[in-house]
Amino acid sequence: GNGVRCAMSLVDSAVEKYLEEVAGRISGLLAIHLSDRDGITLAKTSSVESKVNIPSLSAAFASASEQAGKLNLGCNSHIILFAKDLVVVQVMHAPLVISFVGKSNLNIGMIKVMIPSIRDKLETIRDKVESIVASTS
């Protein structure tokens, strides 16, 4: 909640620059959106995804992932949403949610290949947000 809002200042320009670099390597991508499990925006590469309520979608995905984990099916790591003219790929990196918003020709395979390195690069931010969440619980 409020503690994580303060974490927005923790996301420095290097993280946003990195997300911009990643975005430039994925064909069909419109934006990358980084939020916490409550949907609070920490960083984003563009406001072009305004057609999609990414904060609400991120919070719903985090909650659904948590519930799916209780079904003994293993950990839910990502979800793909196909809408009329958009594709949204959301990746869990608890307590972070990384959302990729693209056109119908979004290169989902490239996103899947890049997920491990993106998670590695966001590890410091993840740890900071996780410690804020733990201290406010």
N, C-alpha and C positions, 0 to 999 in steps of 0.2 A: 503494500500500500504506500503510505506516505514516505517510508524509508527508501523505497525503491525510486520514488520520484526524485529524491536527492541523488540517486545513482546516475541520473541522466548526466550530471556534471562529470561523472567518472568516465563517460564515453568521450574520449578525446578525438581530435581530428584525425589521428592516425587510424583509428578504427573505421571511421567513415570513409577515409581515403581507401583503405583496404577493401571495404565493401563496394566502393565504386569500381576498383580494379577488377574484383570478382564479377560484378555486373557486366563489365565490358567484355568478358570472356564467354558469356552465356547467350547464345542466340535466342531471340524471341523474348528476352527478359525486359520487363518494364521497370521493376523496382525490387530492392531487398529491404525488408523491414525487420528490425531487431527489437523485441519487446520482452518483458518479463511475463511470468505465468498469468498475471492479472490483465495482460494486454497493454500495460503502460509502455509507451514508445521510448526506447533508449537511443535508437539511431535508425536512419532510413536514407536511402540513396535518392529518393524522388518522391514527389507528392502525386505522381501520376496514377497511383493505385486508388485514388479517391472514390472510384466506383465501388470498391470493396471496403467494408468496415473491418480492416485488419485488426484493430485492437479487440473487437468483440470476437472475431474469428480465432485470434490467438488464445484468448481466455477460454473459449469453448474447446479448442483443441487440447490445451493443457489439462482441462478437467476431464475430457473424454479419454485422454491418454492415461491419466491416473486411474480412471475406472476400468479401462481395458486391461490394465496391469493386474487387476484383481481376478481376471478370468483364467489365470494360469496359461495364457497364450504367449507369455514372454513380454518383453518391453516393447511398447509401440514407439518407434523412433521417428516416423514421419507419416504424413498423410498427403494425398493429392486430391485436389478439388477441381473438377472440370465444370465450368460455368458456361454460359452462352458463348461468350467470346474471350473469356479469360481462363487461365489455369493458375491455381495457387498451390504451391508446394510448401508445406510447413514442416519444419524439422525441430524436434525436441532436443534441447541441450539444457535440461533442467538446472535452474529455474528459468532459463531463457527459451524463447521460441523465435526461430529464424524463419521468416516468411519470404518466399520468392513469388512475385506476381509477374505473370507473363501473358503474351498473346497465345492464341491456340497452337502456334508452332513452337512453343517453349521447349528448349532442349533439356528435358527432364533427366536424360542419361548423364549429361554433363554435370548437372546439379548433384546427382547421386555420387558421381566420381569425386566431386569437390568437397562433399560434406566433411570427411575426416580432417582435411586441412583447414576448413573454415572453423570447425569445432576447436582445433588446436589454437588457432589464432585468437579465438574469443574466450579462451580459458581464463585469462586474468579477469575479464569483465564478469564472467560467470561466477568466479570465486568471490568477487566483491559483492555482486548482487546476492549470492547465496548467504554470505555472512550478514548482510543487512536484513535479509528475510529471517534468518535464524535469531538475530538479536531483537526483532520486533515480535517474534512468536510468543 
